[in-house]
Amino acid sequence: MLKEKLPDTTLTRPVYPVLAGAVAAADMNIGQTRTDEQYEKIFEQITIVS
């Protein structure tokens, strides 16, 4: 349905879970800076329990 309304749109699957974005946003909110490697390590440890 999205392709019908926006034919030039490309959909991709996210690399990290949604929670990873929350971690990055929280860091930005408090002025925390981390290296890409630190974020990679954090994101690898995030698991979603259902």
CHARMM internal coordinates of N, CA and C (Angstrom, degrees):
IC EDIT
DIST 1 N 1 CA 1.4364
DIST 1 CA 1 C 1.5457
ANGL 1 N 1 CA 1 C 110.59
DIST 1 C 2 N 1.3178
ANGL 1 CA 1 C 2 N 116.71
DIHE 1 N 1 CA 1 C 2 N -39.21
DIST 2 N 2 CA 1.4632
ANGL 1 C 2 N 2 CA 120.20
DIHE 1 CA 1 C 2 N 2 CA 178.75
DIST 2 CA 2 C 1.5290
ANGL 2 N 2 CA 2 C 110.30
DIHE 1 C 2 N 2 CA 2 C -63.38
DIST 2 C 3 N 1.3171
ANGL 2 CA 2 C 3 N 116.69
DIHE 2 N 2 CA 2 C 3 N -41.40
DIST 3 N 3 CA 1.4671
ANGL 2 C 3 N 3 CA 120.71
DIHE 2 CA 2 C 3 N 3 CA 179.74
DIST 3 CA 3 C 1.5226
ANGL 3 N 3 CA 3 C 111.69
DIHE 2 C 3 N 3 CA 3 C -62.27
DIST 3 C 4 N 1.3274
ANGL 3 CA 3 C 4 N 117.37
DIHE 3 N 3 CA 3 C 4 N -31.31
DIST 4 N 4 CA 1.4611
ANGL 3 C 4 N 4 CA 120.42
DIHE 3 CA 3 C 4 N 4 CA 178.15
DIST 4 CA 4 C 1.5240
ANGL 4 N 4 CA 4 C 110.68
DIHE 3 C 4 N 4 CA 4 C -68.75
DIST 4 C 5 N 1.3277
ANGL 4 CA 4 C 5 N 116.47
DIHE 4 N 4 CA 4 C 5 N -40.30
DIST 5 N 5 CA 1.4615
ANGL 4 C 5 N 5 CA 120.75
DIHE 4 CA 4 C 5 N 5 CA -178.11
DIST 5 CA 5 C 1.5254
ANGL 5 N 5 CA 5 C 112.84
DIHE 4 C 5 N 5 CA 5 C -82.73
DIST 5 C 6 N 1.3384
ANGL 5 CA 5 C 6 N 116.47
DIHE 5 N 5 CA 5 C 6 N -32.47
DIST 6 N 6 CA 1.4617
ANGL 5 C 6 N 6 CA 121.75
DIHE 5 CA 5 C 6 N 6 CA -179.25
DIST 6 CA 6 C 1.5292
ANGL 6 N 6 CA 6 C 108.83
DIHE 5 C 6 N 6 CA 6 C -132.34
DIST 6 C 7 N 1.3243
ANGL 6 CA 6 C 7 N 117.90
DIHE 6 N 6 CA 6 C 7 N 76.85
DIST 7 N 7 CA 1.4629
ANGL 6 C 7 N 7 CA 121.12
DIHE 6 CA 6 C 7 N 7 CA -172.81
DIST 7 CA 7 C 1.5290
ANGL 7 N 7 CA 7 C 114.91
DIHE 6 C 7 N 7 CA 7 C -63.34
DIST 7 C 8 N 1.3280
ANGL 7 CA 7 C 8 N 118.17
DIHE 7 N 7 CA 7 C 8 N -22.44
DIST 8 N 8 CA 1.4651
ANGL 7 C 8 N 8 CA 119.98
DIHE 7 CA 7 C 8 N 8 CA -179.51
DIST 8 CA 8 C 1.5192
ANGL 8 N 8 CA 8 C 113.05
DIHE 7 C 8 N 8 CA 8 C -88.90
DIST 8 C 9 N 1.3268
ANGL 8 CA 8 C 9 N 117.32
DIHE 8 N 8 CA 8 C 9 N 4.21
DIST 9 N 9 CA 1.4568
ANGL 8 C 9 N 9 CA 122.37
DIHE 8 CA 8 C 9 N 9 CA -178.26
DIST 9 CA 9 C 1.5228
ANGL 9 N 9 CA 9 C 110.70
DIHE 8 C 9 N 9 CA 9 C -79.47
DIST 9 C 10 N 1.3391
ANGL 9 CA 9 C 10 N 115.72
DIHE 9 N 9 CA 9 C 10 N 138.05
DIST 10 N 10 CA 1.4579
ANGL 9 C 10 N 10 CA 121.48
DIHE 9 CA 9 C 10 N 10 CA 174.88
DIST 10 CA 10 C 1.5191
ANGL 10 N 10 CA 10 C 108.04
DIHE 9 C 10 N 10 CA 10 C -112.81
DIST 10 C 11 N 1.3132
ANGL 10 CA 10 C 11 N 116.54
DIHE 10 N 10 CA 10 C 11 N 126.50
DIST 11 N 11 CA 1.4536
ANGL 10 C 11 N 11 CA 121.15
DIHE 10 CA 10 C 11 N 11 CA 178.87
DIST 11 CA 11 C 1.5229
ANGL 11 N 11 CA 11 C 110.05
DIHE 10 C 11 N 11 CA 11 C -98.93
DIST 11 C 12 N 1.3144
ANGL 11 CA 11 C 12 N 115.99
DIHE 11 N 11 CA 11 C 12 N 136.53
DIST 12 N 12 CA 1.4627
ANGL 11 C 12 N 12 CA 120.85
DIHE 11 CA 11 C 12 N 12 CA 176.29
DIST 12 CA 12 C 1.5237
ANGL 12 N 12 CA 12 C 108.79
DIHE 11 C 12 N 12 CA 12 C -133.27
DIST 12 C 13 N 1.3036
ANGL 12 CA 12 C 13 N 115.89
DIHE 12 N 12 CA 12 C 13 N 154.18
DIST 13 N 13 CA 1.4589
ANGL 12 C 13 N 13 CA 120.61
DIHE 12 CA 12 C 13 N 13 CA 176.15
DIST 13 CA 13 C 1.5271
ANGL 13 N 13 CA 13 C 108.41
DIHE 12 C 13 N 13 CA 13 C -82.56
DIST 13 C 14 N 1.3325
ANGL 13 CA 13 C 14 N 117.43
DIHE 13 N 13 CA 13 C 14 N 142.47
DIST 14 N 14 CA 1.4608
ANGL 13 C 14 N 14 CA 119.26
DIHE 13 CA 13 C 14 N 14 CA 178.16
DIST 14 CA 14 C 1.5246
ANGL 14 N 14 CA 14 C 111.36
DIHE 13 C 14 N 14 CA 14 C -67.61
DIST 14 C 15 N 1.3148
ANGL 14 CA 14 C 15 N 115.47
DIHE 14 N 14 CA 14 C 15 N 150.21
DIST 15 N 15 CA 1.4602
ANGL 14 C 15 N 15 CA 121.16
DIHE 14 CA 14 C 15 N 15 CA 178.09
DIST 15 CA 15 C 1.5226
ANGL 15 N 15 CA 15 C 110.03
DIHE 14 C 15 N 15 CA 15 C -78.32
DIST 15 C 16 N 1.3306
ANGL 15 CA 15 C 16 N 116.30
DIHE 15 N 15 CA 15 C 16 N -37.85
DIST 16 N 16 CA 1.4565
ANGL 15 C 16 N 16 CA 122.06
DIHE 15 CA 15 C 16 N 16 CA -176.82
DIST 16 CA 16 C 1.5250
ANGL 16 N 16 CA 16 C 110.26
DIHE 15 C 16 N 16 CA 16 C -117.62
DIST 16 C 17 N 1.3403
ANGL 16 CA 16 C 17 N 116.45
DIHE 16 N 16 CA 16 C 17 N 157.90
DIST 17 N 17 CA 1.4601
ANGL 16 C 17 N 17 CA 118.48
DIHE 16 CA 16 C 17 N 17 CA 176.03
DIST 17 CA 17 C 1.5270
ANGL 17 N 17 CA 17 C 111.52
DIHE 16 C 17 N 17 CA 17 C -65.47
DIST 17 C 18 N 1.3066
ANGL 17 CA 17 C 18 N 116.04
DIHE 17 N 17 CA 17 C 18 N 160.59
DIST 18 N 18 CA 1.4593
ANGL 17 C 18 N 18 CA 121.84
DIHE 17 CA 17 C 18 N 18 CA -178.73
DIST 18 CA 18 C 1.5318
ANGL 18 N 18 CA 18 C 111.00
DIHE 17 C 18 N 18 CA 18 C -55.12
DIST 18 C 19 N 1.3126
ANGL 18 CA 18 C 19 N 116.53
DIHE 18 N 18 CA 18 C 19 N -34.85
DIST 19 N 19 CA 1.4608
ANGL 18 C 19 N 19 CA 120.74
DIHE 18 CA 18 C 19 N 19 CA -179.27
DIST 19 CA 19 C 1.5287
ANGL 19 N 19 CA 19 C 112.12
DIHE 18 C 19 N 19 CA 19 C -59.18
DIST 19 C 20 N 1.3118
ANGL 19 CA 19 C 20 N 117.75
DIHE 19 N 19 CA 19 C 20 N -28.56
DIST 20 N 20 CA 1.4603
ANGL 19 C 20 N 20 CA 121.18
DIHE 19 CA 19 C 20 N 20 CA 178.31
DIST 20 CA 20 C 1.5268
ANGL 20 N 20 CA 20 C 110.63
DIHE 19 C 20 N 20 CA 20 C -61.76
DIST 20 C 21 N 1.3216
ANGL 20 CA 20 C 21 N 117.38
DIHE 20 N 20 CA 20 C 21 N -39.09
DIST 21 N 21 CA 1.4598
ANGL 20 C 21 N 21 CA 120.81
DIHE 20 CA 20 C 21 N 21 CA 176.89
DIST 21 CA 21 C 1.5107
ANGL 21 N 21 CA 21 C 111.49
DIHE 20 C 21 N 21 CA 21 C -64.50
DIST 21 C 22 N 1.3295
ANGL 21 CA 21 C 22 N 116.23
DIHE 21 N 21 CA 21 C 22 N -35.16
DIST 22 N 22 CA 1.4640
ANGL 21 C 22 N 22 CA 119.92
DIHE 21 CA 21 C 22 N 22 CA 177.85
DIST 22 CA 22 C 1.5216
ANGL 22 N 22 CA 22 C 111.05
DIHE 21 C 22 N 22 CA 22 C -65.68
DIST 22 C 23 N 1.3118
ANGL 22 CA 22 C 23 N 117.33
DIHE 22 N 22 CA 22 C 23 N -38.89
DIST 23 N 23 CA 1.4658
ANGL 22 C 23 N 23 CA 121.30
DIHE 22 CA 22 C 23 N 23 CA 177.45
DIST 23 CA 23 C 1.5250
ANGL 23 N 23 CA 23 C 109.97
DIHE 22 C 23 N 23 CA 23 C -62.94
DIST 23 C 24 N 1.3161
ANGL 23 CA 23 C 24 N 117.17
DIHE 23 N 23 CA 23 C 24 N -47.06
DIST 24 N 24 CA 1.4627
ANGL 23 C 24 N 24 CA 121.04
DIHE 23 CA 23 C 24 N 24 CA 179.62
DIST 24 CA 24 C 1.5293
ANGL 24 N 24 CA 24 C 111.23
DIHE 23 C 24 N 24 CA 24 C -63.30
DIST 24 C 25 N 1.3342
ANGL 24 CA 24 C 25 N 117.14
DIHE 24 N 24 CA 24 C 25 N -41.33
DIST 25 N 25 CA 1.4647
ANGL 24 C 25 N 25 CA 120.75
DIHE 24 CA 24 C 25 N 25 CA 179.13
DIST 25 CA 25 C 1.5235
ANGL 25 N 25 CA 25 C 111.02
DIHE 24 C 25 N 25 CA 25 C -65.48
DIST 25 C 26 N 1.3207
ANGL 25 CA 25 C 26 N 117.43
DIHE 25 N 25 CA 25 C 26 N -40.26
DIST 26 N 26 CA 1.4676
ANGL 25 C 26 N 26 CA 120.53
DIHE 25 CA 25 C 26 N 26 CA 177.95
DIST 26 CA 26 C 1.5252
ANGL 26 N 26 CA 26 C 110.41
DIHE 25 C 26 N 26 CA 26 C -62.75
DIST 26 C 27 N 1.3240
ANGL 26 CA 26 C 27 N 117.02
DIHE 26 N 26 CA 26 C 27 N -42.67
DIST 27 N 27 CA 1.4626
ANGL 26 C 27 N 27 CA 120.37
DIHE 26 CA 26 C 27 N 27 CA 177.46
DIST 27 CA 27 C 1.5238
ANGL 27 N 27 CA 27 C 110.96
DIHE 26 C 27 N 27 CA 27 C -59.79
DIST 27 C 28 N 1.3225
ANGL 27 CA 27 C 28 N 116.67
DIHE 27 N 27 CA 27 C 28 N -44.62
DIST 28 N 28 CA 1.4662
ANGL 27 C 28 N 28 CA 119.86
DIHE 27 CA 27 C 28 N 28 CA 179.86
DIST 28 CA 28 C 1.5211
ANGL 28 N 28 CA 28 C 110.35
DIHE 27 C 28 N 28 CA 28 C -62.97
DIST 28 C 29 N 1.3271
ANGL 28 CA 28 C 29 N 116.76
DIHE 28 N 28 CA 28 C 29 N -37.49
DIST 29 N 29 CA 1.4574
ANGL 28 C 29 N 29 CA 121.85
DIHE 28 CA 28 C 29 N 29 CA -178.02
DIST 29 CA 29 C 1.5282
ANGL 29 N 29 CA 29 C 112.27
DIHE 28 C 29 N 29 CA 29 C -63.75
DIST 29 C 30 N 1.3309
ANGL 29 CA 29 C 30 N 117.04
DIHE 29 N 29 CA 29 C 30 N -35.22
DIST 30 N 30 CA 1.4648
ANGL 29 C 30 N 30 CA 120.18
DIHE 29 CA 29 C 30 N 30 CA -178.64
DIST 30 CA 30 C 1.5294
ANGL 30 N 30 CA 30 C 112.69
DIHE 29 C 30 N 30 CA 30 C -100.52
DIST 30 C 31 N 1.3267
ANGL 30 CA 30 C 31 N 116.31
DIHE 30 N 30 CA 30 C 31 N 2.67
DIST 31 N 31 CA 1.4624
ANGL 30 C 31 N 31 CA 119.85
DIHE 30 CA 30 C 31 N 31 CA 178.27
DIST 31 CA 31 C 1.5155
ANGL 31 N 31 CA 31 C 113.63
DIHE 30 C 31 N 31 CA 31 C 79.76
DIST 31 C 32 N 1.3224
ANGL 31 CA 31 C 32 N 116.87
DIHE 31 N 31 CA 31 C 32 N 17.46
DIST 32 N 32 CA 1.4684
ANGL 31 C 32 N 32 CA 122.42
DIHE 31 CA 31 C 32 N 32 CA 178.73
DIST 32 CA 32 C 1.5263
ANGL 32 N 32 CA 32 C 109.26
DIHE 31 C 32 N 32 CA 32 C -74.75
DIST 32 C 33 N 1.3102
ANGL 32 CA 32 C 33 N 116.65
DIHE 32 N 32 CA 32 C 33 N 135.03
DIST 33 N 33 CA 1.4620
ANGL 32 C 33 N 33 CA 120.07
DIHE 32 CA 32 C 33 N 33 CA 174.97
DIST 33 CA 33 C 1.5272
ANGL 33 N 33 CA 33 C 108.71
DIHE 32 C 33 N 33 CA 33 C -117.80
DIST 33 C 34 N 1.3006
ANGL 33 CA 33 C 34 N 115.62
DIHE 33 N 33 CA 33 C 34 N 139.17
DIST 34 N 34 CA 1.4603
ANGL 33 C 34 N 34 CA 122.36
DIHE 33 CA 33 C 34 N 34 CA 177.78
DIST 34 CA 34 C 1.5200
ANGL 34 N 34 CA 34 C 108.35
DIHE 33 C 34 N 34 CA 34 C -136.81
DIST 34 C 35 N 1.3021
ANGL 34 CA 34 C 35 N 115.37
DIHE 34 N 34 CA 34 C 35 N 156.79
DIST 35 N 35 CA 1.4597
ANGL 34 C 35 N 35 CA 120.20
DIHE 34 CA 34 C 35 N 35 CA 175.52
DIST 35 CA 35 C 1.5231
ANGL 35 N 35 CA 35 C 109.20
DIHE 34 C 35 N 35 CA 35 C -79.91
DIST 35 C 36 N 1.3176
ANGL 35 CA 35 C 36 N 116.33
DIHE 35 N 35 CA 35 C 36 N 162.74
DIST 36 N 36 CA 1.4683
ANGL 35 C 36 N 36 CA 120.37
DIHE 35 CA 35 C 36 N 36 CA 176.12
DIST 36 CA 36 C 1.5324
ANGL 36 N 36 CA 36 C 110.33
DIHE 35 C 36 N 36 CA 36 C -57.14
DIST 36 C 37 N 1.3229
ANGL 36 CA 36 C 37 N 115.91
DIHE 36 N 36 CA 36 C 37 N -38.14
DIST 37 N 37 CA 1.4573
ANGL 36 C 37 N 37 CA 120.18
DIHE 36 CA 36 C 37 N 37 CA -179.51
DIST 37 CA 37 C 1.5315
ANGL 37 N 37 CA 37 C 111.19
DIHE 36 C 37 N 37 CA 37 C -64.84
DIST 37 C 38 N 1.3351
ANGL 37 CA 37 C 38 N 117.60
DIHE 37 N 37 CA 37 C 38 N -39.00
DIST 38 N 38 CA 1.4618
ANGL 37 C 38 N 38 CA 120.34
DIHE 37 CA 37 C 38 N 38 CA 177.89
DIST 38 CA 38 C 1.5244
ANGL 38 N 38 CA 38 C 110.56
DIHE 37 C 38 N 38 CA 38 C -64.71
DIST 38 C 39 N 1.3271
ANGL 38 CA 38 C 39 N 116.69
DIHE 38 N 38 CA 38 C 39 N -42.71
DIST 39 N 39 CA 1.4680
ANGL 38 C 39 N 39 CA 119.26
DIHE 38 CA 38 C 39 N 39 CA 177.22
DIST 39 CA 39 C 1.5207
ANGL 39 N 39 CA 39 C 110.77
DIHE 38 C 39 N 39 CA 39 C -63.86
DIST 39 C 40 N 1.3025
ANGL 39 CA 39 C 40 N 118.08
DIHE 39 N 39 CA 39 C 40 N -42.24
DIST 40 N 40 CA 1.4661
ANGL 39 C 40 N 40 CA 121.18
DIHE 39 CA 39 C 40 N 40 CA 178.95
DIST 40 CA 40 C 1.5274
ANGL 40 N 40 CA 40 C 109.93
DIHE 39 C 40 N 40 CA 40 C -56.25
DIST 40 C 41 N 1.3404
ANGL 40 CA 40 C 41 N 116.60
DIHE 40 N 40 CA 40 C 41 N -45.06
DIST 41 N 41 CA 1.4605
ANGL 40 C 41 N 41 CA 120.46
DIHE 40 CA 40 C 41 N 41 CA -178.79
DIST 41 CA 41 C 1.5295
ANGL 41 N 41 CA 41 C 110.73
DIHE 40 C 41 N 41 CA 41 C -64.39
DIST 41 C 42 N 1.3292
ANGL 41 CA 41 C 42 N 117.69
DIHE 41 N 41 CA 41 C 42 N -43.25
DIST 42 N 42 CA 1.4627
ANGL 41 C 42 N 42 CA 121.51
DIHE 41 CA 41 C 42 N 42 CA 178.08
DIST 42 CA 42 C 1.5219
ANGL 42 N 42 CA 42 C 110.14
DIHE 41 C 42 N 42 CA 42 C -62.00
DIST 42 C 43 N 1.3321
ANGL 42 CA 42 C 43 N 117.03
DIHE 42 N 42 CA 42 C 43 N -48.39
DIST 43 N 43 CA 1.4600
ANGL 42 C 43 N 43 CA 120.98
DIHE 42 CA 42 C 43 N 43 CA -176.55
DIST 43 CA 43 C 1.5126
ANGL 43 N 43 CA 43 C 112.36
DIHE 42 C 43 N 43 CA 43 C -64.74
DIST 43 C 44 N 1.3175
ANGL 43 CA 43 C 44 N 117.46
DIHE 43 N 43 CA 43 C 44 N -33.16
DIST 44 N 44 CA 1.4658
ANGL 43 C 44 N 44 CA 120.71
DIHE 43 CA 43 C 44 N 44 CA 177.40
DIST 44 CA 44 C 1.5232
ANGL 44 N 44 CA 44 C 110.87
DIHE 43 C 44 N 44 CA 44 C -66.22
DIST 44 C 45 N 1.3226
ANGL 44 CA 44 C 45 N 116.83
DIHE 44 N 44 CA 44 C 45 N -28.41
DIST 45 N 45 CA 1.4733
ANGL 44 C 45 N 45 CA 121.01
DIHE 44 CA 44 C 45 N 45 CA -177.05
DIST 45 CA 45 C 1.5265
ANGL 45 N 45 CA 45 C 112.65
DIHE 44 C 45 N 45 CA 45 C -85.45
DIST 45 C 46 N 1.3280
ANGL 45 CA 45 C 46 N 117.40
DIHE 45 N 45 CA 45 C 46 N -13.19
DIST 46 N 46 CA 1.4611
ANGL 45 C 46 N 46 CA 120.45
DIHE 45 CA 45 C 46 N 46 CA -178.44
DIST 46 CA 46 C 1.5221
ANGL 46 N 46 CA 46 C 109.07
DIHE 45 C 46 N 46 CA 46 C -74.91
DIST 46 C 47 N 1.3081
ANGL 46 CA 46 C 47 N 115.68
DIHE 46 N 46 CA 46 C 47 N 124.33
DIST 47 N 47 CA 1.4635
ANGL 46 C 47 N 47 CA 120.66
DIHE 46 CA 46 C 47 N 47 CA 174.43
DIST 47 CA 47 C 1.5033
ANGL 47 N 47 CA 47 C 108.03
DIHE 46 C 47 N 47 CA 47 C -127.28
DIST 47 C 48 N 1.2886
ANGL 47 CA 47 C 48 N 116.25
DIHE 47 N 47 CA 47 C 48 N 143.93
DIST 48 N 48 CA 1.4457
ANGL 47 C 48 N 48 CA 122.77
DIHE 47 CA 47 C 48 N 48 CA 178.78
DIST 48 CA 48 C 1.5213
ANGL 48 N 48 CA 48 C 108.34
DIHE 47 C 48 N 48 CA 48 C -99.65
DIST 48 C 49 N 1.3061
ANGL 48 CA 48 C 49 N 116.46
DIHE 48 N 48 CA 48 C 49 N 122.05
DIST 49 N 49 CA 1.4575
ANGL 48 C 49 N 49 CA 121.44
DIHE 48 CA 48 C 49 N 49 CA 178.65
DIST 49 CA 49 C 1.5146
ANGL 49 N 49 CA 49 C 108.24
DIHE 48 C 49 N 49 CA 49 C -100.82
DIST 49 C 50 N 1.3183
ANGL 49 CA 49 C 50 N 116.68
DIHE 49 N 49 CA 49 C 50 N 125.81
DIST 50 N 50 CA 1.4646
ANGL 49 C 50 N 50 CA 119.58
DIHE 49 CA 49 C 50 N 50 CA 179.77
DIST 50 CA 50 C 1.5026
ANGL 50 N 50 CA 50 C 111.04
DIHE 49 C 50 N 50 CA 50 C -119.13
END
COOR INIT
IC SEED 1 N 1 CA 1 C
IC BUILD
